[in-house]
Amino acid sequence: MTNLLSVDSISKSFGDKALFENLSFGLQQGDKSALIAANGTGKTTLMRLLTGKDTPDTGIITYADGIRIGFLEQQPDFDPNLSIEELINSGHTELMQAIRNYEAAVQQQASSSAETAKSLENASAEMDRLQAWNYDQRMKQLLTMFEITDLNQRIDSLSGGQRKRLALALVLLDEPELLLLDEPTNHLDIGMIEWLERYLSQANITLLMVTHDRYFLDRVCNNILEMYQGEMFHHKGNYGYYLRKSEEREENLRIAAEKAGQLLKHEQQWMRRQPKARTTKSKSRIDAFYELKERANQKRSQQQLQLEVSMQRLGGKILEMKQVSKSYGDNIILDEFDYLFTKGERIGVIGKNGVGKSSFLNLITGKEKADKGEVISGDTVVYGYYTQEGFRFSSEKKVIEVVKDIAEVLPMGDGRSLTASQLLSWFLFPPKMQQQQVSLLSGGEQRRLYLLTVLVRNPNFLILDEPTNDLDLLTLQTLEAFLQQYKGCLIVVSHDRYFMDQVVDQLFVFEGEGVIRGFVGNYSEYKSRIEETQRIEKEEQASQLSQQKKEQRNATPKQLRKKRSYKEEKEFEKLAGELEKLENEKGQLTEKLSTLSDYQDIETAAKRIEEINLTIDEKEMRWLELDELG
């Protein structure tokens, strides 16, 4: 296997904070690796080091010669004054230059000089190397896939989600040999994520990615790199394998700490009565004592979030939506929507980007007004609304000041109370970090702080809009555990299928044009139901069509105007065979289409199906004409 990337003993610090020291790992061709670590431990920094956007304090990063690298940043940084088309042209300078060189060489090919022939040969070779022949076609397909349609739109008019999707499309457009992806599923709807899963699962793609999406991670990756307590652990397997190995390591650490604690008691007695004159042997034993003490005191650093909060009890009336309609121009979000929410409901909201999921949440909380109908909240309802945009903290404020502005003390569900500092510690913000300015927190740490500011208000109706973006896996696991025990009402909009499976038991499926369908069950159950329904429908359609064709071909005309000629009889028999072959090919392609991941293969298959349909229509018309002749 070809080694594409080697990282040898790199370290990185910011001021007196060491993110990691002496990290070493490598990537071979075909590896699909995920980088897992807690927020604030340097995942994004490491990705920037790998792409040369930052430099390590020590160590060496080496790539295979001539390798093409694609990097998707967590927060893409584009020139806001450019249009999308200008950004594409400026961001693919090597490829665009190759296209211009080829076009210039073609225009000069009328000259028969050896120099012109050599120029065309070189330009063609460069087009081959960069795979630039179908550049325009690939660009349109990918931009359409990621819902980027207006190339004249300026970057500064795009939402954060649109910028992320544009950045991902541009990275895939280059078809790099090594992909470095920082949270690639953020701002993608579930359909896009499932397409990206299939695309990245191709054998010829090598990637290293940071992601919190556990289904995505489990289905795409075959190698896990875990940054834990400043070290890099390698797990050859998917996410499920990593979980088992991580739990084994934690158990081994616990057992080792218990054994060290037992031995420590014996050594402590020796230390108390040690002789004043220290021999070389006793000094060695003293040094070993302090090492033993450190092991005995070692505790699991991955603290568990404690999210058990007190909340006001919900009354009989919670929330009712009566004949609610909402639209933005031609985009219909709700069309006379009716629903009466009851205690303990746990609803997941899914649908493509742009169908109005966030607007639906804003209508419930009063951030937006309905065009028609009523949204009526009960008197005892206290909303906790975690928005996709997040809370805009003052960057100069200290972390503890953010919480104290809301509450100095938080009552817990078991009757205890926590100070703001204690609460922050439980949320993985130790005392030293509490005194830091918010601007020094990582993106994931700021999202975790925002989550705390929502829960500290003790809501009894939680509304979470894409809560999993940028949160680390530990935070997600403990948030899931909290939501599973949460007694209030819950509405979640999320593209994280694993998260949805854990916390909701029914769905609102936004299909567009104001159509919202209910489903009792989680996302995986919904997906299975849809796939089974589609399979049955395809089988029924194929059976009906086959029966119709059979009846048509076996039917005896009641009136015969004239007989078929010998030539027409042969054509009639040939058409029957050709139609059967075309139907078989169409069926095979339709079945194959659901398994394809490469967009070029998908387009080729779809075009062939379209050609077959046209050919079948033409041949069936001729077959019917000949059939009438008898």
N, C-alpha and C positions, 0 to 999 in steps of 0.2 A: 504493500500500500504506500502511496506517495504521502509524505509528511508535508502538509500545507502551512502549518504554523507551529513554532516552538517558542515557549515562554520560559526563560531561565532566570530564576532567583530575582524577580522584580519586587520592589518595595515602593510604597507611596505614603507620604504623610502630608498633612496640612497643619502648619504650625506645630503644636505639641501633640496633635492627634495622629497616631499611626493607624492608617486604614488597614494595611496588610504589609507583611514582611516576607521576603524570600519565597514568593509564590512561583511554582513551576508546573507547567502542563503543556500538552501539545494536542494538535488536531490532525488526524489523517483524513485523506480523501474519503468521502462517504460518511464520516462521523456526523451525527446529529446530536449535539451536546446542549445541555441546559445549564446555566449558571444559577445556583440557588444560594441565597444568603439573606440575612435579616436586613431591613431598611437601615440605611446609614452606615453599612459596613464596606461600601465601595464598589458595588456592582456596576453602576453607571460609570464611575471613574475608571474602572478596569476596562470597560468597553471603549472608552475614549483613548486610553493608553494603547490599546490594540490597533486603533485606526490612525495613530499619530496625531490626534487632536490634543494630546497632552503627552508628557514624557515622564517615565518612571524615575524615582530618585536613584535607584540602583537596578542592575539587571539588564538583560537583553531580550528583545522581541525580534524574531526572525521569521520571514515569510519565504515560501518557495519562489524562485525566480519567475518574474513575469505574470504572477497570479493576479486575477481581477478580483477586487474586494468590494462588496456592497455593505454599507452601514446604514441602518435605520436608527436614528436617535430617538430617545424617549420624548423629547420636545424639539421637533425639527425647527431649524433656524433658517428662514428664507428671507431674501430681500423683499420687503413689503411693497416696494414700488413697482415690481415686475408683474406682468401678467403671467398666467400659467404657461402659455406658449413660449414667452420669453425665458421663463425659468427653465423649461425643458431644453431649449436650444443652448442656453448658457451652461446648463449643468451637465451636458453630454458633449463637451467640446471635442474630445478625441473622436468620438463616433461621428459627430456632425462634420468634422473636418475630413474624415475618411469618405463620407458621402460626397462632399464638395469636390474632393480630389478625383473621385471616380467620375463624377459628372463632367468635370473639366477634361479628363482624359478621353472620355467618349466623344466629346465635341471635337477633339483634335484628331480623332482616329482617321479622318479623311487623308491626313498626311501619312505617307507610307514609310516615313523615316524609322530607323531602328530605335531612336530615342523615344518616339511617340509610342511604339509598340511596347517598349520596356516600361514606360510610364503607366500604360493601361494594365499591364501585367501586375505591376506593383500595387496599383490601386485596387485591383480585383482581389489580390491576396490579402490586403488590409481589410477589405469588406468581408472576406471570409473569416478572418481572425476575430473581428468584432461582431460577427453575425449581424451585419447591418443591412442585409438585403431586404428583409421584411420589417424594417424598423417602424415605418408608419403604421403598418397593420398591427404589429404588436402593441404599439403605443395606444392606438384607439381601443383595442380590446381590453387592455389593462385599465385604462382610465375609465372606460365604461363599467368594467367590473367593480371598480371602487367608487362609482357614482360621481365621477368628475367629467362633466359634459361640456361646460362652457370654457374653452381655452382662452377666451379674452378676459375672463374674470381676473381681477387683481388679487394678489396674495393677501393684501391687508383686509380684504372683504371676506376671507375664508374663516370659518370657525376653527377651533382647535382640532376638532375631529376631522374636518375636511383637510387640514394641513397634514395630519398624520396619515390619512389615506392616500393623499397625493405623494407624500414622501415614500410610502411603501410601494406604490405603483412605480415610481421612478427607480427605486432600488431593484425591483424585479425586472424592469424593462432592460436593464443592462445585462441581465443573465450572468451575474458574477459567479466565479468558481467557489468563492467563500462568502457566505452571508453572515453578518453580525447584526442581530436584531434585538433591540431594547424595547420590550413590551410591545410586540407586533400586533397583538389582538385588541389593544386599547382602541376604542372608537369604531370597531368593526361590528356589524350585526352578526347574528349567529350563522346566517347563510354564508357570509363572506369568510367567517372563521373556518367553517367546514370545508369551503373551497381551498383556503390557504393550507389547511391540514393535508389535503390530498396533494397539493402542489409541492409542499416541502417534503413530503414522504417519498418523492422520487429518489431512486438510488444514486443518481449522479449529482445530487445537491449536498454540499457540505455546509453545516451551519453551527453557530454558537449563539444562543439566545437567552435573554432574561425574560421570563414570563411568570405570571401568577396563575395562569389558566391551567388547571391540573389535568383536565381531559385533553387539552391541546398538547401539553407537555408529555403526557403518558402515551399518546398515539403517535407523536412525531419523533421523540428523542430516544436514542439508544445508549446515551451516556450522560451521567449527571456529574457536574463539578460543583462541590459544596464548599463554600467559604464559611468556616466555623472556627471562632476564637483565633483568627489570624492565620489559620492553616487551610490548605486545600485538600479536600478528600475526593477521591475518584470512585465513582460507582458505575461499573459496566452493566447497564441495564436501564429500564425505564423508571418512571416516577414511583411505581409500586415497589420495585426492587429497592430503590433508594430509601423509601420509608422503612422497610424492614431492616435494612442495614443501619440506618440512623437510630432506630429504636434499640437494636442490639448494642450499638456503641454507647448509648446512654445508660443501658443496663450494666454494661461492663464498667463504666465509670462509677456508677453507684456502688457496685460490689467492691471495686478497688478502693473507694473512699471509706467504706465500712471496715474493710480489712486494715487499712492504714490507721483508722481511728482506734481499733483494738490494740494494734502494736504501739500506737502513740502513747497510750496509758502506761505501758511498761517502760518506755523510753523516758517519759516524763519523770518517773520515779528515779531512774538512774541519773537524770540531769540534776535533780535536787540534791543528790548525795555525791555528785562527781568530785574527785580529788582536786585540790587547789593547783597542784603542779600538773599542767596539761601535757601529756605525752602526745606524740604524733598519732598514736592509735586513738586516744580519747578525742583529739581535735577532729579526726576523720569521722568519729561517731557523732560528735556535736553537729558537724555539717550535714550528716545524714539525717539527724533529728529534724533540722529545719526543713529539709526537703520533704520528709515524711509529714510534717505538720501542714505543709502546703497542699499535699495530696489529700490529706484527711479533711481539710477545710474546703476542698474543691466541691462546688455545687453546680448544678445545671444552670448555665447562664441564660438559657432560653426561658425566662420567666413566663408564666401564664397570665394572660390578661384577666383581670377580675372585673366582670361587667354586671354584677348583680345590683341593680338599682331599684329604688323605691319609686312607685308611681301611683297617681291618683286612680281610683277604680272607675271603670267606664260605667256610665248609666245605661238605661234601656235604649235610648236613642243615640246612635253613633254617627252615621253618615248616610245620607240619602241623596242620590242623583236622579232628578226627575226630568225626563225629556230633554236632556242636555245636548245642545248642538254647538259646534265650534268649527270654524274654518278660517283659513288664511288665503284669500283669493280663491283660486280653484282647488286648493288643497283642503279637502274635508277631513277633519280630525275625528269629530263625533257627530253622529246623526241621530238625534232623539234617543240618546242613551239613557237607559233606566237601570238602576241597581241600588239595592238596600244592603249596606254593610252590617254584618253582625259580629258579636264578640269572638275574638280569637281567630278571625279569618287571616290566612296567610297566602297572599295572592302574588304571583309572579307575572310581570308584564313583558311580553316579547313581541317582536315585529321588526321589519326592516328599518334602517335609518330614514328619518324624514316622515314617518307615518303618524307622529304626534304623541309618542310615549311620554316625553318630558312635559309636553303641553298638558297632557291628561293629569299629571301630578300637580302642575301649577294651578289647574282649575280646582282641584280638591282643596288645596291650601290657600286659595284666594289670591295667588300671585297674578293670575289672569282671570278675566271675566268671561262667562259663557255668552254666546250670541243669543241663545234661547235656552229656556229651561231654568231649573233651580238646583243649586248645590247647598244642601242644608246639613250643618254640623251640629252634633249634640252639645249641650252646655258643658259636659264633663270632659270633652275631648281636648287633649293637649298634644299637638302635633310635634314630632321631631322630624325635620326635613333635611336630609343629607343630599345636597344638590350635586349635579355633575360638575358644575363650575367650581364648587368648593367655596370655602369661606375666605374672604380676603383679609388676612391678618396684617396688622401693621408690622413691617419688617424690623422696626427698631424695638418693638416690645419684646420683653423676655417671655419665655414659654409659660412660666408660672403666672405672669400678669394676665395672659390671655384667659386662663381658667378663672382667676380671681375676679376678673371683670364680670363673670357670669355668676359664680357662687364661691364663697370662701369655704363653705362646708357643704358636703353632699350626704343626705340621709340614705342609708342602704336598706335593702329589702329585709334584712334580719334585725333591724332596729338600731344598728350601729351607725356612726357617722364618720366620714373621712374628711380630713382637711384637703385643700387643693393640692398641697405637696404630696400627701399620701396617695391621692387619686392618680396623680401624674406618675408616681413611682410604679403603681400597679399597671399603668399603661406604657411601661418600658421607657419612661423618661426619668432616669436617676437624678438625684439632687444636683449634681454638677451640670447636667444638661438642662435642668429647669431654669438655670440662671443664664443660659445662652439666649441670644437674640433669635427670633423666629427665622430670620434670613439665613442662619447657619444650618438649619435643618434640611435634610434631603427632601425630595418631592414626596416620597413615601411617608416620611416622618411627619410632614405637614398634613398629609391626608389623615394620618392616625390622630394627630392633635385635633383636626377638624371633627373627626368622628367623636372624640371625647367631648367636644363642645356641644354636640347634638345630644348625647346621652346624659350629660350633666344636668340638663333641664328636666329630667325624669318624664319623658313623653309616654303616653299610653297608646299612641297611634304613630308607629314609625313608618316613614316613607323614605326609601333609599334609592337614589338614582345613580346607577353605576357605582356602587360602593367599593367594588373590588379593584378598580383602577389604581395601580401603583402601590397597593398594600402587599407586604411580604406574606409568605405562606403561613408563618406562625400567627400573624394578626388575623388572617383569614380563617384559620382553623378555630381560633378562640372566639372570633366574631360569630362564626357558625354555631359554636356551642352555646353562646349567649342567646342567639335568635331562636334556637331550638327550645330553650326554656322560657322565652319571652311570653308573657301572658296577654299582652295587648294585641291590637290589630297591626298587621304588617303588609305593606305593599313594596315590592322590589322590582325595579327595572335593572336588568343585568344581561350581559352577553356571556357571562361566565356560567356555563351549563352545569358544572359540578356544584358551584355555589347554590344555584337555583334548585338542584336536586336535593340539597341538604336542608333548605329552609322554607320552601313553599309546598303547598299541597293542592293548589289549583292555579290555573293560568287564565289571563286575558290575552288573547292572541289578536293583535292589531294587524288586519289584512289590507288596510288602505281604503280610501274612499269612505271612511266613517264606519266600516264594518269591523265589529269586535266580537269574537267568538269565545265562549267560555269552555274550559276543559278542566275536568276534575282529575288531578294527578300532577306529577312533576314533569320537568322537561323531557327526560329520557322516555317516560311513558308516553308523552305526547308524540315524540319523534317516532317511536315504534308504531303507534297507532296510524300516523300519517303514512309511513312506509308500507304498512300492511294494506291500508286503504288503496294506495296507489297501485300496489301489486295486483290486488283483486280487480281494480278498474281496468288495468292493462290486459289482464287475462280475459275479462268479459268482452272488452272491445275487440280483441283479437279473435275470440270465438265467434262473436256476432258477425264480424267482417268475413271470416272464413265461411260461415254458413251462408251468408248472402251471396258470396261469389259462387259457392257450390250450387246453390239453387238457381242462380242465373245461368250457369254453364250447362246445367242438366235440364233446364226448362225446355219444353217443346212448344214452339210458336203455334198459336191457334190459327193464324192465317199466314199462308206463305205466298208472298208476291212473286218471288222467283227463286230458283235454286242457286246455291253457290257454285261457281266455276271450279274446275280442278285446282287452279292456282289459288283461288280464294279459300278452298278447303284446306290446302296446305298451310296458308297464312293463318287460318283460324286455329288449326291445331298447334302451330308454332307459338301463337300469341298466348294460348293457355299455359304452355310450358314456361314462357318468358315471364308471365305474370306471377306464376308460382315461385320462380327463382327470385324475382324482385321482392315479393312479400317476405321470403325467407331472409334475404339480405337485409331488408329493412328491420325485421325483428331482431336479428343478430346485432345490428348497429345500435338499435334502441337500447338493448340490454347492455351492450358494451359502454354506451355513453355514460351510464350511471357510475361506472368504475373508473373513468378517465380522470386524470388530474392535470395533465399538461394542456394548457389552453389552446395550443396549436392543434393537438390531437382532437380536442373537443370541437374546435371550429371545423376541422376536416370532416369529422364524422357527421356533424350537424348539416354541413353543406351537401354531403353525399345523400343524407336522408331527404333533404329538400329536393335534390335532383331525382331521386327514386320516386318521390310522390308525384312530381310532374310527369315522369315517364309512365308511371302506372295510370295516371289520369288519361294520357294520350292513348295508351294501348287498350285501356278498358273501353274508351269511346269507339275505337276501331273494332274491338271484339264484339261490342253490342251491335254495331252496324252489320257485321258478318253474321251474327247470331240471328238477326231479323230475317236474313235470307234463307235460313234453314238448310 
